[in-house]
Each structure stands twice: as C-alpha cells, then as structure tokens.
Amino acid sequence: MRVAIGLGDINLIDQNIALSTGTALTRSGELLDSLKDKDQNLMVSSGNPLDRYMNTALKMALLSLDHWTANGAAVINQIMSKPHITQEELGQKLGIKQATASRRLDRAHWKETQELLHLFDQYYKDINDATTY
C-alpha cells in the first residue's frame, strides 16, 4: 500500500475525487504518482523544504513499520485509539495477558512510533507556522 499525504488548501470536495480541488489534493495526487519511482510507500508534500526531512524520517520508520505483524498492528491500533489505556486494559480488550500486550508493543516499537508521531505533529505545526508569515 502507498500513502501520499498532501498538505495545503482544499477548495472543493466532491464525491467524484476528480472534481475536487486544492493544493493539498494536487500535492497528494502528484506525490502518489511518484511514490513507486521513489521506492517509498509513505511520503508527505507541503511545498516546504522541511518535507525532505520528514520524508527521510518516514523512510527510516518504514524499516520497522513495514514489518509489523497483524498482532503488532492490532495492539498499536488499540493504543492509538485509546491513548490513556493501560497495558492491563489493552490486554483485556485484545483477549491477551498484560505481559503479552507489553511484548507486542515492544516488538512493534511503540516508543519509537510515538516519537515519530510527535515529530510529525511538530512538522505539521512548523509547516502551518511557515504559511502564516
């Protein structure tokens, strides 16, 4: 699966995506067309030079994310949908023991995934701040 994230304005959203307009959609579409050639499955485009740094971080993160198991993805999905859930509650939700939930989080590199999410939050703020000047 390839994911191209375009940041920018959206002028019109139509049920027919071909009729939708805006820089975010244009950037996303152009980026999606180029992902295969770039040998990367996840990238972002905002038109800002910071994109290069974020895309390098995403490329490095994919070295881990591309190898998540179904169990690892499930535990990450649960914890992202309920960020304050305890490992005990996480285990109960998934029908596993707390220790198993903990091992799955470790194998899915949850701490590093959180760092990437924080990095993306900061990147998004920096991009938005750059467009307000």
C-alpha positions as CSV (number, residue, x, y, z in Angstrom):
1,M,0.0,0.0,0.0
2,R,1.2,3.5,-0.8
3,V,0.2,6.6,1.1
4,A,0.8,10.1,-0.1
5,I,-0.1,12.9,2.3
6,G,-0.7,16.3,0.7
7,L,-0.8,19.4,2.9
8,G,-2.4,22.6,1.8
9,D,-5.7,24.2,1.0
10,I,-8.8,22.3,-0.1
11,N,-11.2,24.4,-2.2
12,L,-13.8,21.8,-3.2
13,I,-14.6,18.3,-2.0
14,D,-16.8,16.4,-4.4
15,Q,-17.9,12.8,-4.3
16,N,-16.1,12.4,-7.5
17,I,-12.5,12.9,-6.4
18,A,-11.5,14.1,-9.9
19,L,-13.7,17.2,-9.4
20,S,-12.2,18.1,-6.0
21,T,-9.7,20.9,-6.0
22,G,-7.0,22.4,-3.8
23,T,-3.2,22.3,-3.2
24,A,-3.5,19.5,-0.7
25,L,-5.2,17.3,-3.2
26,T,-2.9,18.3,-6.1
27,R,0.2,17.6,-4.0
28,S,-1.1,14.3,-2.7
29,G,-2.0,13.1,-6.3
30,E,1.3,14.1,-7.8
31,L,3.2,12.5,-4.9
32,L,1.2,9.3,-5.1
33,D,2.1,9.1,-8.8
34,S,5.8,9.3,-8.0
35,L,6.0,7.0,-4.9
36,K,6.8,3.9,-6.9
37,D,9.7,5.6,-8.6
38,K,11.0,6.9,-5.3
39,D,10.9,3.4,-3.8
40,Q,9.0,4.6,-0.7
41,N,5.4,3.8,0.4
42,L,4.7,6.8,2.6
43,M,5.6,10.4,2.0
44,V,4.3,13.9,2.6
45,S,4.2,17.0,0.5
46,S,3.5,20.5,1.7
47,G,5.7,22.5,-0.7
48,N,8.0,23.4,2.1
49,P,11.7,22.4,2.3
50,L,11.0,20.6,5.6
51,D,9.3,17.9,3.6
52,R,12.7,16.4,2.8
53,Y,13.5,15.9,6.5
54,M,10.1,14.5,7.3
55,N,10.2,12.1,4.3
56,T,13.6,10.9,5.4
57,A,12.2,10.2,8.9
58,L,9.3,8.4,7.4
59,K,11.6,6.3,5.2
60,M,13.6,5.2,8.2
61,A,10.4,4.5,10.2
62,L,9.1,2.3,7.4
63,L,12.1,0.0,8.0
64,S,10.2,-1.0,11.2
65,L,6.6,-0.3,10.3
66,D,6.7,-2.5,7.1
67,H,7.5,-5.5,9.3
68,W,4.6,-5.2,11.8
69,T,2.7,-8.4,12.4
70,A,-1.1,-8.4,12.5
71,N,-0.8,-8.7,16.3
72,G,1.6,-5.7,16.5
73,A,-0.6,-3.6,14.2
74,A,-3.7,-4.5,16.3
75,V,-2.1,-3.5,19.6
76,I,-0.8,-0.2,18.1
77,N,-4.3,0.5,16.6
78,Q,-5.9,-0.1,20.0
79,I,-3.4,2.1,21.9
80,M,-3.7,4.9,19.3
81,S,-7.5,4.9,19.5
82,K,-7.3,5.0,23.3
83,P,-4.0,6.7,24.3
84,H,-4.6,6.5,28.0
85,I,-5.4,2.8,28.1
86,T,-3.3,0.7,30.5
87,Q,-1.5,-2.4,29.3
88,E,-3.8,-4.4,31.5
89,E,-6.9,-2.9,29.8
90,L,-5.2,-3.3,26.5
91,G,-4.7,-7.0,27.2
92,Q,-8.3,-7.4,28.2
93,K,-9.5,-5.6,25.1
94,L,-7.5,-7.9,22.9
95,G,-8.1,-11.1,25.0
96,I,-4.5,-11.5,26.0
97,K,-2.4,-11.1,29.1
98,Q,-0.8,-7.7,30.1
99,A,2.6,-9.2,29.6
100,T,1.7,-10.3,26.1
101,A,0.4,-6.8,25.3
102,S,3.7,-5.4,26.6
103,R,5.8,-7.7,24.4
104,R,3.7,-6.9,21.4
105,L,4.1,-3.1,22.0
106,D,7.9,-3.6,22.3
107,R,8.1,-5.7,19.1
108,A,6.0,-3.1,17.2
109,H,8.5,-0.4,18.5
110,W,5.7,1.6,20.2
111,K,8.1,4.0,21.9
112,E,9.8,4.8,18.6
113,T,6.4,5.1,16.9
114,Q,5.3,7.6,19.5
115,E,8.4,9.7,18.7
116,L,7.6,9.6,15.0
117,L,4.0,10.8,15.8
118,H,5.4,13.7,17.9
119,L,7.8,14.5,15.1
120,F,5.0,14.6,12.6
121,D,2.9,16.9,15.0
122,Q,5.8,19.3,15.2
123,Y,6.4,19.2,11.4
124,Y,2.8,20.0,10.8
125,K,2.9,22.9,13.3
126,D,6.1,24.2,11.6
127,I,4.6,23.9,8.2
128,N,1.5,25.8,9.3
129,D,3.6,28.5,11.0
130,A,5.6,29.0,7.9
131,T,2.5,29.6,5.8
132,T,1.1,32.3,8.2
133,Y,4.0,34.7,7.6
